[in-house]
Each structure stands twice: as C-alpha cells, then as structure tokens.
Amino acid sequence: MFNVDGTPAKPIPVTDANADAMGLEWGYVLHDHGIEVIALTWYDVGPIVPWDTDPLSRISGTPSLWDSNRPAPIQAPAAPLKVTKPVAPAPAPARSRSTL
C-alpha cells in the first residue's frame, strides 16, 4: 500500500487500547476455516463465516446480531450461486498472408 504521494504507507497497529479512539466498528480476523467478524461496539470476539459462504447471501449489518455464541447472521440466497466452468475461447480466424 502507498500514500497518495507514492511513499510506502506505514502500518497502523490496532489494539484494544486504541480501537475505540480510531472509531472502528468492525474487526476481521482471518482463520484457515473462515473469517471471524467482530462487531467491536458490542463484542470482543465474533462468529466465523466460512470461506465457502455464497457471496450472494444476505448479511446483516446489525452489530448486536454478531454474537460469537450464535451462528453468523447470514441468509443464503433463494437460488444458490451456480458455478460453471468457463468456455474456452474460440480460436482466432486464420489471416491470409500477402506475399509480394
């Protein structure tokens, strides 16, 4: 990451001591099995959202619902995402070569 002037951006550590002063509402912790979503204004830990969660799911933005003792407030879409393999592109048409 870079600043607008092109210099490298310095990391800003977020800790329990400075998170409130920074005005952060949400925290995310990446795990092997999913992403932990923490509503910082309500909880210190959050439920895990598995990596294979359908991206078309409805995800609640109500912080009080993100209690680590309950499943993540996510509602799967009515029609699940259909994964299809891409079709190989058609070969380019042959060009005629002009010889002089």
Backbone as JSON Lines, residues from 0, in Angstrom:
{"i":0,"aa":"M","n":[0.83,-1.17,0.0],"ca":[0.0,0.0,0.0],"c":[0.88,1.24,0.0]}
{"i":1,"aa":"F","n":[0.36,2.28,-0.62],"ca":[1.13,3.51,-0.75],"c":[0.28,4.71,-0.39]}
{"i":2,"aa":"N","n":[0.93,5.77,0.07],"ca":[0.26,7.04,0.3],"c":[0.01,7.71,-1.04]}
{"i":3,"aa":"V","n":[-0.8,8.75,-1.04],"ca":[-1.12,9.43,-2.3],"c":[0.11,10.05,-2.95]}
{"i":4,"aa":"D","n":[1.16,10.33,-2.16],"ca":[2.37,10.9,-2.75],"c":[3.33,9.83,-3.26]}
{"i":5,"aa":"G","n":[2.93,8.55,-3.17],"ca":[3.74,7.46,-3.7],"c":[4.67,6.82,-2.69]}
{"i":6,"aa":"T","n":[4.78,7.39,-1.51],"ca":[5.64,6.79,-0.48],"c":[4.93,5.58,0.14]}
{"i":7,"aa":"P","n":[5.72,4.61,0.61],"ca":[5.09,3.44,1.22],"c":[4.29,3.83,2.47]}
{"i":8,"aa":"A","n":[3.11,3.25,2.61],"ca":[2.28,3.53,3.77],"c":[2.81,2.77,4.98]}
{"i":9,"aa":"K","n":[2.77,3.42,6.13],"ca":[3.19,2.77,7.36],"c":[1.99,2.06,7.98]}
{"i":10,"aa":"P","n":[2.18,0.85,8.5],"ca":[1.06,0.15,9.13],"c":[0.59,0.9,10.38]}
{"i":11,"aa":"I","n":[-0.69,0.84,10.63],"ca":[-1.26,1.44,11.82],"c":[-1.77,0.3,12.69]}
{"i":12,"aa":"P","n":[-1.03,-0.03,13.75],"ca":[-1.47,-1.14,14.6],"c":[-2.78,-0.81,15.31]}
{"i":13,"aa":"V","n":[-3.69,-1.76,15.34],"ca":[-4.95,-1.59,16.04],"c":[-4.92,-2.52,17.25]}
{"i":14,"aa":"T","n":[-5.13,-1.93,18.42],"ca":[-5.13,-2.69,19.66],"c":[-6.39,-2.38,20.45]}
{"i":15,"aa":"D","n":[-6.61,-3.12,21.51],"ca":[-7.76,-2.81,22.38],"c":[-7.67,-1.39,22.92]}
{"i":16,"aa":"A","n":[-6.44,-0.91,23.12],"ca":[-6.25,0.42,23.7],"c":[-6.62,1.55,22.75]}
{"i":17,"aa":"N","n":[-6.45,1.36,21.42],"ca":[-6.71,2.47,20.5],"c":[-7.88,2.25,19.54]}
{"i":18,"aa":"A","n":[-8.51,1.09,19.56],"ca":[-9.59,0.8,18.6],"c":[-10.77,1.76,18.77]}
{"i":19,"aa":"D","n":[-11.16,2.05,20.02],"ca":[-12.29,2.97,20.24],"c":[-11.96,4.37,19.73]}
{"i":20,"aa":"A","n":[-10.76,4.84,20.0],"ca":[-10.37,6.18,19.57],"c":[-10.3,6.3,18.06]}
{"i":21,"aa":"M","n":[-10.07,5.18,17.37],"ca":[-9.99,5.19,15.91],"c":[-11.37,5.15,15.27]}
{"i":22,"aa":"G","n":[-12.4,4.92,16.07],"ca":[-13.77,4.89,15.54],"c":[-14.09,3.63,14.74]}
{"i":23,"aa":"L","n":[-13.37,2.56,14.98],"ca":[-13.62,1.33,14.25],"c":[-14.88,0.64,14.78]}
{"i":24,"aa":"E","n":[-15.7,0.17,13.86],"ca":[-16.93,-0.53,14.25],"c":[-16.82,-2.03,14.06]}
{"i":25,"aa":"W","n":[-16.0,-2.47,13.13],"ca":[-15.9,-3.89,12.79],"c":[-14.44,-4.33,12.76]}
{"i":26,"aa":"G","n":[-14.21,-5.57,13.16],"ca":[-12.9,-6.17,13.07],"c":[-13.0,-7.49,12.35]}
{"i":27,"aa":"Y","n":[-11.97,-7.87,11.65],"ca":[-11.97,-9.11,10.87],"c":[-10.67,-9.86,11.15]}
{"i":28,"aa":"V","n":[-10.8,-11.13,11.51],"ca":[-9.64,-11.96,11.77],"c":[-9.71,-13.13,10.79]}
{"i":29,"aa":"L","n":[-8.66,-13.29,10.0],"ca":[-8.63,-14.36,9.0],"c":[-8.14,-15.65,9.64]}
{"i":30,"aa":"H","n":[-8.92,-16.7,9.5],"ca":[-8.57,-18.03,10.01],"c":[-8.52,-18.99,8.82]}
{"i":31,"aa":"D","n":[-7.92,-20.16,9.02],"ca":[-7.88,-21.17,7.95],"c":[-9.28,-21.58,7.51]}
{"i":32,"aa":"H","n":[-10.22,-21.64,8.44],"ca":[-11.56,-22.16,8.15],"c":[-12.59,-21.06,7.87]}
{"i":33,"aa":"G","n":[-12.22,-19.8,7.94],"ca":[-13.16,-18.74,7.65],"c":[-12.69,-17.41,8.21]}
{"i":34,"aa":"I","n":[-13.56,-16.43,8.15],"ca":[-13.24,-15.09,8.64],"c":[-14.1,-14.8,9.87]}
{"i":35,"aa":"E","n":[-13.44,-14.41,10.94],"ca":[-14.15,-14.04,12.16],"c":[-14.56,-12.58,12.03]}
{"i":36,"aa":"V","n":[-15.86,-12.32,12.2],"ca":[-16.39,-10.97,12.07],"c":[-16.75,-10.49,13.47]}
{"i":37,"aa":"I","n":[-16.13,-9.39,13.89],"ca":[-16.32,-8.89,15.24],"c":[-16.97,-7.51,15.18]}
{"i":38,"aa":"A","n":[-18.15,-7.39,15.8],"ca":[-18.81,-6.09,15.95],"c":[-18.19,-5.43,17.18]}
{"i":39,"aa":"L","n":[-17.18,-4.59,16.96],"ca":[-16.36,-4.07,18.05],"c":[-17.12,-3.27,19.09]}
{"i":40,"aa":"T","n":[-18.24,-2.67,18.7],"ca":[-19.01,-1.88,19.67],"c":[-19.82,-2.77,20.62]}
{"i":41,"aa":"W","n":[-19.92,-4.07,20.31],"ca":[-20.71,-4.99,21.12],"c":[-19.9,-6.13,21.71]}
{"i":42,"aa":"Y","n":[-18.94,-6.65,20.97],"ca":[-18.26,-7.89,21.35],"c":[-16.75,-7.81,21.17]}
{"i":43,"aa":"D","n":[-16.05,-8.73,21.85],"ca":[-14.6,-8.84,21.7],"c":[-14.22,-9.96,20.74]}
{"i":44,"aa":"V","n":[-15.14,-10.86,20.47],"ca":[-14.95,-11.96,19.51],"c":[-16.22,-12.06,18.69]}
{"i":45,"aa":"G","n":[-16.15,-12.76,17.57],"ca":[-17.32,-12.88,16.72],"c":[-17.45,-14.26,16.13]}
{"i":46,"aa":"P","n":[-18.56,-14.52,15.45],"ca":[-18.75,-15.81,14.79],"c":[-17.86,-15.92,13.55]}
{"i":47,"aa":"I","n":[-17.64,-17.15,13.14],"ca":[-16.81,-17.41,11.95],"c":[-17.73,-17.55,10.73]}
{"i":48,"aa":"V","n":[-17.39,-16.86,9.67],"ca":[-18.09,-17.01,8.39],"c":[-17.19,-17.88,7.51]}
{"i":49,"aa":"P","n":[-17.65,-19.09,7.16],"ca":[-16.81,-19.99,6.36],"c":[-16.43,-19.35,5.02]}
{"i":50,"aa":"W","n":[-15.26,-19.71,4.52],"ca":[-14.77,-19.17,3.27],"c":[-15.68,-19.54,2.1]}
{"i":51,"aa":"D","n":[-16.4,-20.64,2.18],"ca":[-17.24,-21.05,1.06],"c":[-18.66,-20.48,1.13]}
{"i":52,"aa":"T","n":[-18.87,-19.46,1.97],"ca":[-20.18,-18.81,2.05],"c":[-20.51,-18.18,0.7]}
{"i":53,"aa":"D","n":[-21.74,-18.42,0.24],"ca":[-22.18,-17.88,-1.05],"c":[-22.11,-16.35,-1.0]}
{"i":54,"aa":"P","n":[-21.39,-15.7,-1.91],"ca":[-21.27,-14.25,-1.89],"c":[-22.58,-13.51,-2.17]}
{"i":55,"aa":"L","n":[-23.6,-14.23,-2.62],"ca":[-24.9,-13.6,-2.86],"c":[-25.8,-13.66,-1.63]}
{"i":56,"aa":"S","n":[-25.28,-14.19,-0.52],"ca":[-26.05,-14.28,0.72],"c":[-26.37,-12.89,1.25]}
{"i":57,"aa":"R","n":[-27.48,-12.82,2.02],"ca":[-27.84,-11.58,2.7],"c":[-27.13,-11.59,4.04]}
{"i":58,"aa":"I","n":[-26.34,-10.57,4.3],"ca":[-25.55,-10.49,5.52],"c":[-26.04,-9.29,6.32]}
{"i":59,"aa":"S","n":[-26.42,-9.54,7.57],"ca":[-26.94,-8.47,8.41],"c":[-25.83,-7.52,8.83]}
{"i":60,"aa":"G","n":[-26.14,-6.26,8.84],"ca":[-25.21,-5.25,9.3],"c":[-25.54,-4.76,10.7]}
{"i":61,"aa":"T","n":[-26.43,-5.47,11.4],"ca":[-26.81,-5.1,12.75],"c":[-25.77,-5.67,13.73]}
{"i":62,"aa":"P","n":[-24.96,-4.83,14.36],"ca":[-23.87,-5.32,15.2],"c":[-24.31,-6.27,16.31]}
{"i":63,"aa":"S","n":[-25.45,-6.03,16.92],"ca":[-25.87,-6.87,18.05],"c":[-26.14,-8.32,17.64]}
{"i":64,"aa":"L","n":[-26.31,-8.59,16.35],"ca":[-26.57,-9.96,15.9],"c":[-25.3,-10.78,15.7]}
{"i":65,"aa":"W","n":[-24.13,-10.15,15.81],"ca":[-22.86,-10.82,15.56],"c":[-22.24,-11.35,16.85]}
{"i":66,"aa":"D","n":[-23.04,-12.04,17.64],"ca":[-22.61,-12.67,18.89],"c":[-21.88,-13.96,18.57]}
{"i":67,"aa":"S","n":[-20.73,-14.18,19.17],"ca":[-19.95,-15.39,18.87],"c":[-20.63,-16.66,19.36]}
{"i":68,"aa":"N","n":[-21.64,-16.53,20.2],"ca":[-22.37,-17.7,20.7],"c":[-23.53,-18.1,19.79]}
{"i":69,"aa":"R","n":[-23.71,-17.39,18.7],"ca":[-24.77,-17.7,17.73],"c":[-24.15,-17.83,16.35]}
{"i":70,"aa":"P","n":[-24.86,-18.49,15.44],"ca":[-24.35,-18.52,14.05],"c":[-24.32,-17.11,13.47]}
{"i":71,"aa":"A","n":[-23.45,-16.91,12.52],"ca":[-23.37,-15.61,11.84],"c":[-24.72,-15.3,11.2]}
{"i":72,"aa":"P","n":[-25.19,-14.05,11.3],"ca":[-26.5,-13.68,10.75],"c":[-26.46,-13.54,9.22]}
{"i":73,"aa":"I","n":[-26.41,-14.69,8.58],"ca":[-26.31,-14.73,7.12],"c":[-27.44,-15.6,6.59]}
{"i":74,"aa":"Q","n":[-28.14,-15.1,5.61],"ca":[-29.23,-15.85,4.98],"c":[-28.81,-16.19,3.55]}
{"i":75,"aa":"A","n":[-28.77,-17.49,3.27],"ca":[-28.39,-17.93,1.93],"c":[-29.39,-17.41,0.9]}
{"i":76,"aa":"P","n":[-28.95,-17.17,-0.33],"ca":[-29.87,-16.7,-1.36],"c":[-30.88,-17.79,-1.72]}
{"i":77,"aa":"A","n":[-32.04,-17.36,-2.24],"ca":[-33.07,-18.31,-2.65],"c":[-32.54,-19.28,-3.7]}
{"i":78,"aa":"A","n":[-31.78,-18.77,-4.63],"ca":[-31.16,-19.61,-5.66],"c":[-29.66,-19.56,-5.43]}
{"i":79,"aa":"P","n":[-29.05,-20.68,-5.04],"ca":[-27.61,-20.66,-4.78],"c":[-26.81,-20.31,-6.03]}
{"i":80,"aa":"L","n":[-25.65,-19.78,-5.78],"ca":[-24.75,-19.42,-6.87],"c":[-24.41,-20.66,-7.68]}
{"i":81,"aa":"K","n":[-24.59,-20.59,-8.98],"ca":[-24.29,-21.72,-9.85],"c":[-22.9,-21.53,-10.43]}
{"i":82,"aa":"V","n":[-22.04,-22.46,-10.11],"ca":[-20.67,-22.38,-10.59],"c":[-20.55,-23.17,-11.88]}
{"i":83,"aa":"T","n":[-20.09,-22.51,-12.91],"ca":[-19.88,-23.18,-14.2],"c":[-18.44,-22.95,-14.64]}
{"i":84,"aa":"K","n":[-17.94,-23.9,-15.37],"ca":[-16.59,-23.75,-15.89],"c":[-16.63,-22.83,-17.1]}
{"i":85,"aa":"P","n":[-15.64,-21.96,-17.22],"ca":[-15.63,-21.06,-18.38],"c":[-15.44,-21.84,-19.68]}
{"i":86,"aa":"V","n":[-16.04,-21.32,-20.71],"ca":[-15.91,-21.93,-22.03],"c":[-14.6,-21.44,-22.63]}
{"i":87,"aa":"A","n":[-13.88,-22.36,-23.24],"ca":[-12.62,-21.98,-23.88],"c":[-12.91,-21.01,-25.02]}
{"i":88,"aa":"P","n":[-12.08,-19.99,-25.18],"ca":[-12.33,-19.05,-26.27],"c":[-12.14,-19.73,-27.62]}
{"i":89,"aa":"A","n":[-12.9,-19.25,-28.59],"ca":[-12.79,-19.8,-29.94],"c":[-11.43,-19.4,-30.53]}
{"i":90,"aa":"P","n":[-10.85,-20.28,-31.32],"ca":[-9.57,-19.91,-31.93],"c":[-9.75,-18.73,-32.88]}
{"i":91,"aa":"A","n":[-8.73,-17.93,-32.96],"ca":[-8.78,-16.77,-33.85],"c":[-8.81,-17.25,-35.29]}
{"i":92,"aa":"P","n":[-9.57,-16.57,-36.15],"ca":[-9.6,-16.98,-37.56],"c":[-8.23,-16.8,-38.21]}
{"i":93,"aa":"A","n":[-7.94,-17.65,-39.12],"ca":[-6.65,-17.58,-39.83],"c":[-6.63,-16.33,-40.69]}
{"i":94,"aa":"R","n":[-5.5,-15.67,-40.72],"ca":[-5.35,-14.48,-41.57],"c":[-4.65,-14.88,-42.84]}
{"i":95,"aa":"S","n":[-5.1,-14.28,-43.9],"ca":[-4.41,-14.56,-45.16],"c":[-3.14,-13.71,-45.2]}
{"i":96,"aa":"R","n":[-2.1,-14.3,-45.68],"ca":[-0.83,-13.59,-45.77],"c":[-0.63,-13.12,-47.2]}
{"i":97,"aa":"S","n":[-0.27,-11.92,-47.31],"ca":[0.01,-11.42,-48.66],"c":[1.51,-11.56,-48.92]}
{"i":98,"aa":"T","n":[1.83,-12.06,-50.05],"ca":[3.24,-12.2,-50.43],"c":[3.51,-11.3,-51.62]}
{"i":99,"aa":"L","n":[4.56,-10.63,-51.59],"ca":[4.94,-9.72,-52.68],"c":[6.1,-10.23,-53.45]}
